[in-house]
């Protein structure tokens, strides 16, 4: 299965694979290369023009557009000929088959269609009332993201957590049909208690301290709290939803989603990429460091390679806004081990100011400047946490999350390890004393 890859309404490239050889490449259109030039990260930093791409990078990029876990399994069950092994596409051709069906609406501005099919359609929006919205949320196990091939709703988005893609048009929820772009991601509370409210609180703080400008809130859908997050890769222009191109760090580095927890310290491959690919490396490195420090301060261990992203615009590469963050320390079942080490530390409880400064220095940020960033961020968060809208904190143990964050902010100044014990989880974890933290 060969694919055409579109950015907006322009065909920019296509996949090419050899018969009986399970390798796939992405080749850019000659006219596109003639216009933009060589070594331009049009689709991905790992797929510069003119191509053809390295097969491993092409596979990583394509698989990075797909959901993970049970959502991928449910999507694959709807497409004839798709094989998964250990929960991931067995061959690049399997990813191609999935994206030929679901690639009309993806992360960023890319649209994928089977080779030779007509270009992307503007699609249409169908209004969803409260009853239909509840049915969509309940139906996520069978229809990940709300996709429904029988109704020409074909969408794909990375991540293992159940989520629904909808558009907000004139204050009305709508399903994107026929390739229309979505505007919001809806994530119901599932395995982790109060996860929707938890993420809403943390992302409200992220917005307050300038790490994103996108709104988040929680809606009650027939007694199920659902996080609503405005997509940062969508914009409204002259009444039309426009896709903005982006990729996650795994795609940018040519890593498959299965390797997202093996991306290494931020000062390694991620920092090197920013130094090589961005026009203002110091600015972008500091943006990345702020996001890393924020996750540490709020107690979020899940900063893996797909939870940091880049915006790509006419060859310009910048750090994308913050997304997908919540306080994991309130869940006693989780290990506390970070997805990526910070300095010499691998667990949230043992990270301290020195570890953060060491990581910044390894990224190329002078210690003095990194210290100023930490102080500024901590001060802004202290103010923000006391000003969170009560609608975000009401009805769940948000005071426990606030307590954890405030304690960790205090320890940023003192130089002590930041950790909070996991005993009892959200129902009453205790702060570790200094002696325990130093062990």
N, C-alpha and C positions, 0 to 999 in steps of 0.2 A: 504494500500500500504506500504510494508516494503521496506527499502532501504539498500543497501550496501554502506559503506563509505570507500573510498580508499584514501590513501596518497601516491602519486606517483603511483607505480605499485603494491602496497601492500594493500590487504584488511585488514583494521584495526578494523572495527566494523560494526554493523548493527543496524537498528532501530527495536524495538519490541513494539507492541501495543496489548492490549487485545481486543477481539471482543466485540463490543457494549460499550466499555469504551474508551472515547476520551482522552486518555493519551498516551504519547509516551515516550519511553526510548531509550537511546543509550547504547549498550552493546559492550564492546571490545572483540576482538578475544582472546581466551585463550593463543594461541602461542605468540601473541603480548605482552600480559601482562607478560608472563613468561620471555620474552626477556628484556622489558624495566623496569619492576618492578611496584610497586604501587605508587599512588599519583603523577603520571607523567602527566602533561598537554599536552597530545598528540594532541588531536583535539582542546581543549579549556581549559583555566584555570578553567572554570565552569564544565568541564567534565573530571576530573582526572581518571586515571586508578585505579582500574580495572573495575569500573562500577558495576551494571547498574546505569545510571545517574538519577538524580532527574528529574521528568517529566518536570517541568517548565524550567529547564536549557536546556534540549534537545530541547524543543519547541523554546526557545529563540535563540539557536544556529542555528537551521534550518531556522527559519524565518529571521534571520540576514543575510542569504545568498541571500535572494530574493530582487528584486527591490521594490520600494514603489510607492504610489500614482497612477498616470495614467499608468505608466509603468507596475505596477503589475496588474492593471485591464486589460490592453491589453494582457498581458501574460496569465492571467487566462481565458480570453475569448477563447483562443486557446485549452484549455484542458478540456475535458469532465469531469463533476462531481465536479469541483472545485467551492467552495462557498466562497465569501468574505462577511464580515460584517464590516461596517464602514471602508471599504478600506483595511482591513487586512484579512488574512486567518481565516475563522470562526472557524475551528478546526485544530489541529495538522495534521490530515490526509490530509487536503487541502494543507498545505505546502508540505507534502510528495508527493502528486500527481504532484505538480508543479516541485519539484526538480527531480522527476523521469524523467520528460521530459526535463528540462532545466539545470540539474546539472552537465553536462559534463565539464563545464568551469566556475569556481566560483572564489571568492576571496580566496587567499591563495592556498594551494596545494591540498585541498580536492576535490574529484570527487565523485558524487553521481549517482548511477544507481539503477534501480529496482532490488530487491533481486533475485539472481540467474542468472542475465545477465552476459555475459562475461566481463572481466575486462576492464579498460580504454584502448582506442586505441590511438596510436600516432597521428592519424588523418592526415590531409593534408591541404595545403594552396592553395587558389585560388586567383590569382592576380586580383586587382581591378584598373581599369583605372579611369581617372578624371570623366567621365560621370557616371560610376557605383558608384563612391564614393558619388557624389552629390545625386544620387537616394537613396543610403543608408541613407544619412543624412535626406533627405525629408521623408523617410519612417519610421523614428523612432517612430512616434505615433502608427503605426500599428505593427511594429516589434521592440520592445524595445531591445536595445543593438545590434541590427542587427541580432537577432535570427530569424531563419526560419526553423521550424520543417520539412517542406517539403523537405528542402535541407540538413538536418542533421546538422544544425548550432544551437547548443543548449547551451546557455550561460545565466548565472545569476550573477548579481552584485547589491549590495545594493545602495540605493539612489533614490531620487525622480526626480532629474534633468535628462532630456533626454541625453543619452550618447550612444556611439558606441564603440564596442570592435573590434579592428583589430590587426593584426600582421605586423610588419615592417621587411621584409625579403629581404636582399640585396637591400636596398633603395627602395623597392616597397611595397605599401600597399597591404595586402592580407586578405581575410576572413578566419578565422579558421573553418575548416569543420571537422566533425566527432570526435570532442573532442580535436582538436589541441589547445594548449594554445595561448592566445592573448599576446601581448606585450605592447600595448598602449590603452589609453582611449581617445576618442575624444568627446568633449562636445561643441555643437554649441551654439552660442548666441541665447537666446530665450526671456524669459520674461523680464530679467533685461538688460537694454542697456549696451552694451560693456562688458558684463560679461566675455566673453572669453578673451578679452585683459586685463581686470581687473585682472582676476585670473592668467594669464600669467605673469603679472608684479609682483604680490605679490609672486608667487611661484619662480620667478627669484630671488627676494630678499631672500626668504627662502633658496635657494640653495647657494647664495652668502655668507650667514652667517652660513652655515654649518648645517642647519636643514634637508636637503635632498641632495642626490647626483644625483637625477634624473632630466632629462632635460624636459623642457616645451617650447612650442612655439605656435604660431598661424598660421594656414593655411587658406587661402581664398578658400572656396569651392563654386564656382559659386555665388560669392557676399555674402556668409554667412561666417563670421569669426568663425573659429572652434578652440577651445583650444585642443592641443595635449599634453598629459601627459604620460611620460614613466612610466610603472607600476613598483613600488618598490618590488612587490612580484613575479617578473619574472627576470630570469638571462639567459644570453647566455653562454653556456658551450660546447666547441668543436663543435660549429655550431648548437647546439640544444637548443631550448627554454626550460628552466627548471622552474617549479613552486616552489616558496618558501612559506612556510606556515605562515599564519597570521590570526588574528581575531581582530575585533574591540572591544572597551571597553564594549559595551553593551553585546556582546556575552561572553566576559570574566567574566562579573559580573552576567550573567544569566538574563539579561533584554531584553525584546522584543523590536524591533525597535520602536513600538508605544510609548515606554517610554524613548526614547533617550533624550528628553528635561527634564527628571526628574532624571537625574543621580546625581545631587547635585554638591556641590563644589568639585573641584579637590582634595582638602585635605581630603575628605571623603572616599568614597568607592574606588575611583581610586588609591589614595595614599596607602590605606591599602592593596590593591591587590598587588601593586608593592613591598611593604615591605614583603609580605608573599611569593610571587611567584618568585622573581628575585634573582639571585646570588649576585648582587651588588646593593642593594636597593638605596643607596645614589646616585650612578651614574644614575640610571634610573629615580629617582625622579627629579634630576636636568635636565635631558633631557625633562621630561614632563613639568617642570616649564618653560624652555626656549620656548617650543611651546606655552604654555599659554601666556607668556609675549609677544611673537611675535604677536599672534592674537590681543592682546590688543593694541600693538603699531601701527599695520597697520589698526586698526578699523574694526575688523572682529568679529561680534557678534555671529557667528554660530558655536562655539566650543562645539557642543553637543557630546553625548556619542558615536556616530558612526564616529566622525571626529578625534578620537584618536584611535590608534591601537597598537597591540603587534605583534612582530615576535616570532614564536615558532620553535625551532630547537633542536630536540633530548632532550627535557625536559628543555632547556634553554629558558628563557623568557626575551625579551628586548623590549624597546620602538621602534615602527616603525618610519620611517621617516615622516616628515611633508607632508600633502596633503590637498587638498580641502580648500584653504583659499583665500579670496578676501576681498577687502575693502567694507564692507556693508554700511558704513557711507555715501556714495555718493547717496544712494537710499532713498529718502525722505519717500517712502511708508513703509519702515521697521521701527520697533519700537525703535531700539537701545538697547533693553533689551537683555542681554546676555543669551545664552543657559545655562550657568552655572555661578553662582555668583563668584565674586572674592573678597575675604575678606568679608566686610559687604556691598559691592556694587553690584547692579544688572544691572546697565546700563553702557554702554561704556563711556558715557560722564563724569560720576562721578568717574570712576576708577582713582586712583592716585598711586604714589609710595608707600604710606603707605598701601593701599589695597593689592598691589602685595606682599609687604614684609610680611604682615599679613598672606596671603595665603601660602607663602613659609614656614613661621614659622610653620603653622598648618600642612604642609606637612612633617615637620621634617628637613627643611633646615635652618641652622642658619642665622640670619638676615644679618650678615656681608657677608657671602658667597652669599646670595641672592642678596644683593646690588651690589656685584661685578659682578654677572651674568647680572643684568639689565644694569649696566654701559658698560660692554663689548658688550652686544647685541646692545645697542643703538648706540655705537660708530661704530660698524661694519655696522649697517644699514645706518647710515649717509654716510659712504663711499660708500656702495653698491648702494644707491638710486641715487647718482650722476654718477654712472658708468653703469647704465642699458643700454643695447643695444638700440639705437634709433629705431630699428625695432620693439621693444616691445612697445614703447611709441608713435610711430607715428600714426596719423589718428584717435585719440580719445582724450578726455579731460584728459589725463594722468597727466597733470600738476596739476589738482585739487586733484588727489589721492596723488601725491608727496607732495603737500602743506599740506594736512591733516596729512600725516605721519610725516613730518618734524616738524609740530607744536606739535604733540603728543610726539615726541622724546624730544623736548625742555622742555616740561612740566614734563617729567620723572625726569629731573635734578632739576627742580624748586620745585617739590612737589605739584604743582597745579593739579587739576583734568584735565584729558587729553582731554576732549570732544571737538567735533566739531559739530556745529548745523547742523540739517538736512534740514533747510529751503532751498528750491530751488534744493535740490538734486545735481545731477552731473552737472547741468547747472548753479550752482552758490551758493552753500551753504556758509554761513558765519561763521567764527570762533566766538564762544561765548566769551564775555568779562569775566573777572575774577569775577565781581560781580554776574553775572548770574550763572556762574559755581558753586558758593558757596552757592546758594540757596538750 
